[in-house]
Amino acid sequence: MLRNEKGFTLIELIMIIIILGILAAIAVPKYADLQDQARDSVLDASVGALKSAAIIQYAARIPDPASNTFASIRANTDLDSSVGFSTAQCSDGILTYGSRSKTFSIDSTYCSG
């Protein structure tokens, strides 16, 4: 009499669980690292926007470059509202986004204060 067996053996199920565990152990750290990389990219883009705004504003105010303060540059830069400033100044300013932070400096030719 032939038995018609269907399904998986216990060994096969255990092997599948082990393989899924290994894949999860590899994927989770990579996912966490992607979030930090994304936050760093937001900060890099924000610093680039601030520096570009400083140069554009400087060009518009060449007769009176001293009025090109960090506050006026920040007011004319459209940054993501979740990007904050631990230190808001032209040199050694600190941007924050989530758990990440980035120190930046804007050339003193384009920014005063």
C-alpha positions in Angstrom: 0.0 0.0 0.0 1.4 3.3 -1.1 1.2 6.3 1.2 0.5 9.6 -0.4 2.5 11.9 1.8 2.0 15.7 1.5 3.7 18.5 3.3 7.2 19.3 4.6 9.3 17.4 7.1 10.4 19.0 10.4 14.0 19.2 9.1 12.9 21.1 6.0 10.9 23.6 8.1 13.8 24.1 10.5 16.1 24.8 7.6 13.7 27.4 6.1 13.5 29.1 9.5 17.3 29.2 9.8 17.7 30.6 6.3 15.1 33.3 7.0 16.9 34.2 10.3 20.2 34.6 8.5 18.7 36.8 5.8 17.0 38.9 8.5 20.3 39.2 10.4 22.0 40.6 7.3 19.1 42.9 6.2 18.3 44.7 9.5 21.8 46.3 10.0 21.8 47.4 6.3 18.4 49.0 6.8 19.5 50.9 9.9 22.6 52.2 8.0 20.4 53.4 5.1 18.5 55.7 7.5 21.7 57.3 8.7 22.9 57.7 5.2 19.7 59.3 4.2 19.9 61.7 7.1 23.5 62.6 6.2 22.4 63.3 2.7 19.7 65.7 3.9 22.3 67.5 5.9 24.7 67.7 3.0 22.0 69.0 0.7 21.0 71.6 3.4 24.6 72.8 3.7 24.8 73.1 -0.1 21.6 75.1 -0.2 22.9 77.5 2.5 26.2 78.0 0.7 24.5 78.6 -2.6 22.1 81.1 -1.0 25.0 82.9 0.6 26.7 83.3 -2.8 23.5 84.4 -4.6 22.6 86.9 -1.8 26.2 88.2 -1.9 26.0 88.8 -5.6 22.7 90.6 -5.1 24.2 92.9 -2.4 27.7 93.6 -3.8 27.4 97.3 -2.9 26.8 96.3 0.8 28.1 92.8 1.4 28.2 93.4 5.2 24.4 93.0 5.3 24.8 89.4 4.2 24.4 87.9 7.6 23.7 84.3 8.5 20.1 85.3 9.6 19.3 86.8 6.2 20.8 83.9 4.4 18.8 81.4 6.5 15.6 83.5 5.9 16.2 83.2 2.1 17.0 79.5 2.1 14.1 77.0 1.7 15.2 74.1 4.0 13.2 71.2 5.2 11.4 72.3 8.4 12.8 69.2 10.3 16.4 70.4 9.7 17.4 72.4 12.8 20.4 74.5 13.9 22.3 73.7 17.1 24.5 76.6 16.2 23.4 79.1 13.7 26.4 81.1 12.4 28.6 81.4 9.3 31.6 79.5 10.7 31.3 76.3 12.7 27.5 76.2 12.4 25.8 73.0 13.3 22.9 71.5 11.4 20.8 68.7 13.0 18.4 66.3 11.4 17.0 63.5 13.5 19.9 61.9 15.4 22.5 63.2 13.0 24.4 66.5 13.0 26.8 68.2 10.6 29.2 71.1 11.2 29.5 73.6 8.3 31.2 76.8 7.5 30.3 79.4 4.8 33.1 81.4 3.3 33.5 84.7 5.2 33.5 86.5 1.8 29.9 85.6 1.4 28.6 85.6 5.0 29.2 87.8 8.0 28.0 86.9 11.5 
